[in-house]
């Protein structure tokens, strides 16, 4: 991969041997392998047995899950928030597993529509709930940086299965709950540089 990135830099009119680009092939190699690590992750490894029998039949929601993915058409990032809900049917999944499922499918070359469906289907097949709902809201840099160049456009996709598709009241409750203000966020006093060298 690093040799391919060197050729790409040359094709772009750059000198891959100049100081600022000398380590770029290695860094891009590492970055792309991390950003596509979902191909090398299985759902069984993500779940890791974290399924529990519980007498609970109300909605479980994890909202505002940050995600980052790469558009399969231009290999440019798209990113935003994912909201996940399910209605248990005798068992629940460890809460941290829901963001991990989102990460697993996000870290692949994707289109947002398929990503939304894959997350919903994975939760449904693992937990076997009465229903699953997933809503994703994202900014696509392939729309913001090039092409139509609309920086403020947000794409929203949803996947509703089971009672979330069949029962309008259940669906409305989920959509209302993900729109409510959340708890206050604790922010770090100092943030690391956005793109520090590796």
N, C-alpha and C positions, 0 to 999 in steps of 0.2 A: 504493500500500500504506500509506503514512504516514497518509493521510486515513482509511483504514479503521481503522487502529489508534487514531487519535484518537476515532473514533465508538465503538469498542469500549471505550475508557477511560470515555467518557461513559456508555455503557450499563451499565457496572459501578458507576456512581455516583461516579466520580472527576471531578476537574477537570483536563483535559489541559493547562491553562495554568498550573497551579501549578509552583513552581520545580523540584521533584523529578521532575516528569513532562514538562517542556517538551521535553526532547530524547529522550524515550522512543520516540515514533513512529520517529524516525530510527534509533535504536539497534536497535529490534526489527526494522525493515526490513533493516538490515545483517546482523543476527544470523540471521534466517530465510533470507536469500539465501545465507549461508555454509552453514548447516545443511542446505540442500537443493541445494547446488552439484553433487551427483551427477547431477542431471537434465541439467546442462550440460557433462558430462564423458563422453567416449566411451572404450570399452575400448581402441581403437587408440591413442588419445593417451596413455592410462595405460601401456600396454606399450611404446610408442615403440621398437619394434624390439629390445627386450632379450630375445631368444630365442637360445640358443646350443646348437650341436651338441656333446654331451659323451657320452663312453663311461662312463656312470654309471647303475647300475640299482638303487640302494638308495633307501630312503625319504628324501624331503626334507620336513622339518617346520619350520614357523615357528609357534611357539605364543605364547600370552599377548599377542596383538595387541589393544591397547585399541581399543574402538570406541564411538561415540556415535551414536544414531539417534533419530528421532521416530516415535512410535506414530501410525499413520494414523487411529486411531479418536478419539483425544483430543488429538493434537499435543502430547503430553507425552514427555519423554525416556525412552529405555531405553538401557542401557549395560552394558558388561562386557568379557569376553575372548573372542577368537576364536582357534581353533587350526586350522591348515591343513596338510594333507599331500598329497603326490602321489608316485607311483612313476613316474620318468621312462621314456620309451620313445625314447631317442636324442637328446632335447634337454631343456634346462632353461630356466627363466625367471629373470631377475635377482631376487635375494631381496627387494629393496626393493619390487618390483612387487606382491608378495602383499599387504602391508599397504595399498598404494595401491588395489588392487582391493577390499579390505574397505571402505576409506573411500568409494570411489565409490558402492557400493551402500548403505552406511550413511547417506550424506548425501542421503537421500530419505525421503519418508513411507513407513513400512514396517510389516510384521509380521515378527516374528523368523523364523517358519517360511520365508517367502518369501525373506527376506534370506539365510538359510543356503543355500538352494537356488541362488539367483542367483550367489553367490560360487563355489560348486562348479561350476556350469555354465560360468561365465566362464573358470575355470582349465582345465577340461576342453576347451573349444572352442579355447583359445589354445595350450596346451602339447601337447594330444593324448597324455596320459600313459596308462599302463596302469590307473591309478585315481586318484581324488581323494577326500579325506575332509575334511569341515569340521565342527567342533563349536563351538557358540556358547553361552556362559553369560551370562545378563543379569539385571539388576534393572530392573523396569518401574515407573516412577513412577506410571503410571495404576493400578497395583495397590497401591503403597505409600502414596501421598498421598491417594487417594480410593477410592471403591468398597469393596472388601474390606479395604483398609488393612492389608495384611500386609507389614511393612517388611523382613522377612528372607527372603522368598520369592525363589528364583532359578529362572529358566526355562532349561532346557537343550534345545537342538535339534541335530540332526545331519543331514548329507547324506553318504551313502556311495555312490560310483560305481565301476564297474569292479571291480578286484580287492579293493577294500575292502568291497564288498558281497558278492562271490562267495566270498572266502577268509576264513574266520573267524580264521585265525592272523594274517593281515596286519592285519585290523581290530583284533584284540586287541593286537598290537604297538603300533599307533598309539595306542590308548586308554591303554595302560600308559605309553608315553613322555610323553604330555601330562600325566600325573599325577605324574611324578617331580619332585622339587625342582629348581628351576633355579639358575643362577649367582647369586651375591650381587648385589643391586641397589645402585648408587651413588645416594644421595639428595642433593638440593641442600640446602645448609645453611640457606638462607632461601628460602621460596616466596613468589611474588607473591600479592597478595590474590585471593581466588577470583572476585570480581565487581567489578573496578575499573571506573570509568566510562571510556567510550571517549574 
